[in-house]
Amino acid sequence: MTDISIIIVTYNHQNEIVGCLQSLLTALSSFRAQVIIVDNFSHDQTVTNAQIIKHQFESQHKFLIIKNKNNEGFTKAVNQGLTKSKGKYILNLNPDTELTPEIFPFLFNILRSNENCGIVSPQFLNTDGSIQPSCRRFPRHRDLLYSAIGLSRLFSKSKIFNYWQMGDFDFQTQQKVEQPQGAFLLTHHTVLEQVGFLDERFPMFFSDVDWCRRFIKKGWDILFVPDVKIIHHQGGSIFKNRLKMIWSSHRSFYFYFVKYYSGKKWTLINLITGALLIFLALLRSLFYLLTNDY
């Protein structure tokens, strides 16, 4: 039986995919894996570089590359991979990550020994080895306001004003969290069958937030485990198409509120929140245009 299926969605990740796959190969040395790369119509050498490394996996692991003829969006591409997954465990993994050799034995043991654990996530490190904040709470309307007027930055350690981004969080202790970063989400195949795939109404952003919320709603815990680590180089493809990503993230943020704060009592608050998100997207876009050369 396949121990784990790993889904990696790529889009112009030629510089990141080699390091990711090489570290993955080492981390999988004691297991049988199914590696599924879903490429969203890259225009660089991402697929070529993945194919060069593919033969190193094939003696022990299954390796599949799905080449989309259009950019289908991150969420839809993840679901393409999930549809093909056969492993006991399922990992959604970003291509801009590098794994440590001991990560899978450690995290599999966490999942086996915590029967209510539905998702587990390791400590994230920046390229320089410093801790990268990787956990958040589910956002509330007031959190967007605190962020917009700068209170979350002014009182960055406050649980009141920086509640969403968890400025008060201890990244040294294993504990339950609501939403670890979607760059590494490890779960059981049986749990996936209960919770379902990602919601494609979130094309790029907030599909991981929504997914985690659905896990918790089904009664599953999500654990942050700082004793094992990954390096996360953060978002190469997002920064290559910055303006589009700004508007996509703000639209999905609004849809998140509409999905989870429904009913008449939330209608006006959601409309005000939507207007604020449009205003903030305009400001961010203007700042980007003024500070970048073309």
N, C-alpha and C positions, 0 to 999 in steps of 0.2 A: 504494500500500500504506500502511496505517496504521502510523505510526512507533512509537506507544506507546499502550498501554491503561492507564488509571489507575483503580484501584478505591478508592473512598472509602466506608467504612462509617460511617453516622451514627446517632446516637441522642440526641435532644434537644441538638443542636449549633446552634441558631439563631444564637447569638452568634459562633460560630467559622466557620461554613461560608462566609459571605460573603467574609471576608478570605482564606480558603484558596483559594476559586475565583477571586477576582480576581488573586491572585498567580500562580495556575496559568495563567490566561489569558495573562498577560504572558510567563511562562516558556515557553509553547508557541508563541510567535509565529512561529517558523521551522519548525514541524513540523505534521504532521497527526495528530490524537489522537482517541482514543475515551475519553471520560470516563464512568465507570459509578459512579453513586451508589446504594448499597444502604442504604435506610433501615429501621431495625429498630423500626418502629412508634413513631416520635417523637410526643410529646404537645404539642410546641410548634410553632413556625413554621419548623422546619428545612427541610421539603420546599418550603414556600411560598417561602422565601428562595432556595433552590436553583433553583426554577423561574423566579424573577425574573431570575436571571443567565444561565439556560440559553440564551436567545436570542443572547447575546453570543458564545457558542461556536459556534452552529450554522452560521454562514457558512463556517467552516473545519473544524470538528471534529464528530464524532458525540457526542451527549450523551444518556445513558440514565439514567432514575431508576427504580429498582425499589423499590416500596413494599410491605414485608412487612406482613402482617396481624397478626403477633405478633412479639415480640422473639425472633429466632431464635438469638441469641448472636453474638458477633463473628466467630468462626471460620467458622461456617456461612455467614454473610453474605459474608465474603471469598470463600469458595468459589463462592457464587452469582455474584459478579463475575468470578472467574477463568473460570468456565464460559462467560461471554459475551465474553471478551477475544479480540481479533483482532490486536493490535499485535505488531510485531517485538520490542518491549520491554514488560515488564510492571512496573508500579509499584503496590505496596500503600502507600497514603498515608493518614495520619490527618487528620481534618478540623480538628484544632487546630494545624495547621502553616501556615507561610507560606514560600513559595519565593522564591529570588533569581532574577533574569532569566537569568543565565548557567548555571544548574545543569544543564540537559539537554545542551547541547553539550559541556560539560566531562565529565559522567559517561558519556555515550554514547562519547566518545573513549576513556575509561578502559576501558570494556567491550570496545571494538574492538581496543585495543592490548594487552590482557592476555587471551590466549586461554583461560587457565584460570580466569578470573574469572567466578563464577556469580552473585554478589550484590555490589552496591556501595552504600555508605551515606556520606552527607556528614557534616560537622561539625554538631552540634546546638547551638543557642544558646537561652538563656533569653530571656524578654521584655525583660530589661534589657541584653541583649547579651553577657552572660557565658557562658562555655562550660558546656554541660550534659553531664555524663558520659553517654555513650550507647552504650558498648560493655561487654560482660561476657564472661567465660569461662563454659563450661558448668559448672553447679554440681555439687559433690560433697557427700556426706553431711556431711563435716567442716565444710564452709562454712556449712551451716545452723547447726551447733553454735557455730561462731565468732561468727556473727551473733547468735544467741540470748543468749550470755553477754557480749556487748559487745566481744569482742576485735577484731572487724572495724572498730569505731568507734574503739577506743582506739589501735589500730595501723593507721590508715586508709591509710597509704602502703605497708603491708607486703604483699609478694606471697604470704607464707605465710598471714596472718590475714585479708587482704582480697583473696584470690585471685579469688573469684567476681566481685565488683564492680570489680575491676581498679583498686584504689587506686594501683598502681604505673604505670599506663598513661600514655603520652605522647600527649596529644591534639593534638600539633603535627606529627606525622609520618605520612605515608601508610604503612600496613602491613596485613598480614593480621590478621584478628580472627576470633573464633568466633561471636559473637552481637551484632550491632548491634541497637539498639532497633527494634522493629517498626513504628514510626511512619513510616518511610521505608525500604522495601526494594525496590531496583530490580534486575530480572533480565532474562534473555532468555526469549522464549517457547519456544525450543527446549530450554533447560535445564529449564524448568518441565515440559515433556513427559517428561523423564527422572525428575525428582524427585517429581512429583505435587503434588496440592493439599495444603492444610493438614489436619491430623488433627483431626477434629471431636470426638474424645474429650476435647480441651482446649477447652471452650466459649468461654473468654475469655482466659485467661492460659496462657503456655508453648507455645501453638501456634507462635509465631514462633521460640522456642528449639528446639523439635522440628524445625521446618522447616529452620533453619540447620544443625542437626546432620545432617540427611539430605542437605543439599547437600554438606557436607564429606565425608560417608561415600561419596558418589558421585564424589569426587575434585575437586570444585570449590572454588576459593578464595573467600573473602569479604573484600573490601577496604574499609577505612575511609579516606576521602579528606577531609582537613581543609581543602583549598584552596577548596572550595565549601561553602556553609552554608545551613541552614534555621533558621527560628525555630520552636520547639516550645513551645506554651503549656501543655502537659501535662494531659491526663486529665480534662477537664470532666465527662464522663458517668460516669466511675468515681467521682468524689467525690460525685456526686449520689445514689448508691446504695451508700454506703460499706460498710455491714455485709454486704450480699450479696456485694460484691466481695472483702472480706476472706476469707470462707469459700470463695468460688470459687477464689481464687488459691492458698489452702492445699491445697485438694483437688487442683488441677492440679499443684502442686508434688510432692505425694505420688505422683500417677500418673506424673509424669516419672521419678521414681526407680524405680518399679515397671517402667516400660517399658525403661529403659536399664540397670538393675541387676537382671537377672532371674537365676534359678537358686537352688539351695538355699543357697549360701553367703551370699546377700544377704537371705534371708527374714527373719531376726531383725533385722538392721540396718534393713531397710525398715519393719518393725513398730515399732521404737523411734523411727525418724524420723517415722512417721505419728503416733505418740503425742505427740511433741514439736511437730509441726505443729498438732495439735488444741489443745494447751496454749497455744501462741503465738497461735492464732486467738482463743481465749477471752480472753487478756490484751488483745489489740488491740481486740476488740469491747467489753470492759469499759471500757477507756480511752476509746474513742470515745463510749460512752454517758455517761460521767461528765464529759466535756469539751465536749459539744455540747448546745445547747438544742433543744427540740422544741416 
